[in-house]
C-alpha cells in the first residue's frame, strides 16, 4: 500500500464551524513522543487518531491512542491560527511520563 505521508496542508472547508471539536493540545511534556512532533500548544486540535475520528462527543480518544501504541500513528490536526488541517506522525509509547503521547489535551 502506498503511503499518503506527507500529505500537503489543506484549508479547512468553508462548511466547517468556528469550533473544530476534537482535543485541544494544552501542553507538551519535554522528552515525550509529542515533543518530537510539530504539534502546537493551544492552537492545535486533534481531530483523528489513526483512522478514528475523535471530534465527536462519544469519541474514545484514549482507546484510539492505545490502539497505535508502539506504531507510527497519524494524527489529523486542525490549527485554529492558520485554519489549516495537517497530518502529524507520532509513535505513542511509554516514555517515562504520563500517557502515551506526552501531551495534555
C-alpha positions as CSV (number, residue, x, y, z in Angstrom):
1,X,0.0,0.0,0.0
2,X,1.3,3.4,-0.9
3,X,1.6,5.8,2.0
4,X,0.0,9.2,1.8
5,X,2.6,10.7,4.2
6,X,3.5,13.5,4.0
7,X,0.2,14.9,2.8
8,X,0.2,18.6,1.8
9,X,-1.6,21.0,4.1
10,X,-5.2,21.9,3.2
11,X,-7.5,24.6,4.3
12,X,-10.5,23.7,6.5
13,X,-13.7,23.5,4.4
14,X,-16.0,26.5,4.2
15,X,-18.8,24.4,5.8
16,X,-16.7,23.9,9.0
17,X,-18.0,25.5,12.1
18,X,-15.9,28.0,14.1
19,X,-15.3,25.3,16.7
20,X,-13.3,22.5,15.3
21,X,-14.1,20.0,18.0
22,X,-11.5,17.3,18.8
23,X,-9.0,17.5,21.6
24,X,-7.1,20.7,22.1
25,X,-3.4,20.4,22.9
26,X,-2.7,22.3,26.1
27,X,0.8,21.1,27.0
28,X,3.6,19.1,25.5
29,X,5.9,17.4,28.0
30,X,9.7,17.5,27.4
31,X,11.2,14.2,26.3
32,X,7.8,12.8,25.2
33,X,6.7,11.5,21.8
34,X,4.7,14.7,21.3
35,X,7.8,16.8,21.9
36,X,9.3,15.2,18.8
37,X,6.5,16.5,16.6
38,X,5.4,19.9,15.3
39,X,2.2,19.9,17.5
40,X,1.5,23.5,18.5
41,X,0.2,24.1,22.1
42,X,-3.1,25.9,22.4
43,X,-3.6,26.3,18.6
44,X,-3.8,22.6,17.6
45,X,-6.9,20.4,17.9
46,X,-6.5,16.6,17.3
47,X,-9.4,15.5,15.1
48,X,-8.4,11.9,14.2
49,X,-6.0,9.3,15.7
50,X,-5.2,6.8,13.0
51,X,-8.4,6.4,11.1
52,X,-10.6,7.1,14.2
53,X,-12.4,10.4,14.3
54,X,-12.2,11.9,17.8
55,X,-14.1,15.1,17.3
56,X,-17.5,13.6,18.3
57,X,-18.8,13.7,21.9
58,X,-18.7,9.9,22.2
59,X,-15.2,9.5,20.8
60,X,-12.7,7.2,22.5
61,X,-9.6,9.3,22.3
62,X,-7.6,7.1,24.8
63,X,-8.6,3.9,23.1
64,X,-7.6,5.3,19.7
65,X,-4.2,6.3,21.1
66,X,-3.7,2.9,22.8
67,X,-4.5,1.1,19.5
68,X,-1.5,2.9,18.0
69,X,0.9,2.1,20.8
70,X,4.5,1.5,19.6
71,X,3.4,2.1,15.9
72,X,3.8,5.2,13.8
73,X,0.3,6.7,14.0
74,X,-1.2,9.6,12.0
75,X,-2.9,12.4,13.9
76,X,-5.1,14.7,11.8
77,X,-4.8,18.1,13.4
78,X,-6.6,21.4,12.9
79,X,-4.7,24.6,13.7
80,X,-7.0,27.4,14.6
81,X,-4.4,30.1,14.0
82,X,-3.6,29.1,10.4
83,X,-7.1,27.5,9.7
84,X,-5.3,24.5,8.2
85,X,-5.7,20.8,8.7
86,X,-2.5,18.7,8.6
87,X,-1.2,15.2,9.4
88,X,1.3,14.7,12.2
89,X,3.1,11.4,12.6
90,X,3.7,10.2,16.1
91,X,4.5,6.9,17.8
92,X,2.5,6.6,21.1
93,X,4.7,4.8,23.6
94,X,5.8,4.5,27.2
95,X,8.3,7.3,27.7
96,X,8.7,7.8,31.5
97,X,5.9,10.2,31.9
98,X,2.1,10.2,31.9
99,X,0.2,8.9,28.9
100,X,1.5,7.5,25.6
101,X,1.7,10.8,23.8
102,X,3.1,13.1,26.5
103,X,0.6,15.8,25.7
104,X,-2.1,17.3,27.9
105,X,-5.3,17.5,25.9
